[in-house]
């Protein structure tokens, strides 16, 4: 992407914005850890020290100079991330991990979506005459895909209410929504594998919501300032001399961060 020289200024600004957001969040989480008296154990610090040594030794001289880091700097950064992860774990402990099959259910289906009411009428007529659903979809579908999988809250409510009551091979009538008209053919009303995976996603979502509730309340009372002059002068080096990309990979070997 850098080599293409395509909107590099916008791309550099995006990378810097994401980096600043990440750093801010970690620092705030570490302050929250201090408030809650959450600390790293002696063993955890020892492991992070080993991680810092390994990562620092993987850097070439150009990278060390550009990042202006020492082994102690890397160790401190690893401790910041590990402590933030520990805070997340603490705040999400106790989240209900029980998810019912119905809540997590993912179904396989085919869809026809059209925006115009007249076209919807044409689709309904052809389906009523017994034409193959996929054939009609190939002629009319205005969505990106015909074959889809979806769970709760991923389709318009009007579609979900009808689709989740279809049996295998059953086809809905025209479903009017705010944005257009849907026709759904149920292929598999309950995909076990995708449903099980969706349960994990739902638990993760609950954990993030539990964390964000407390985190947002905490940061609302914080004040901060940014040295904009220093930040604006920081330039990303994209000439190929900086190739290190194992910061988190090395950390993961010694300390498992919460995602």
Secondary structure as UniProt FT lines:
FT   TURN            2..5
FT   HELIX           8..35
FT   TURN            36..37
FT   HELIX           42..58
FT   HELIX           61..67
FT   HELIX           71..92
FT   TURN            93..94
FT   HELIX           101..104
FT   STRAND          107..114
FT   HELIX           117..128
FT   TURN            129..130
FT   HELIX           133..140
FT   STRAND          147..150
FT   TURN            152..153
FT   HELIX           157..163
FT   TURN            164..165
FT   TURN            168..169
FT   STRAND          175..176
FT   STRAND          181..188
FT   HELIX           192..219
FT   TURN            220..221
FT   HELIX           228..233
FT   HELIX           247..254
//
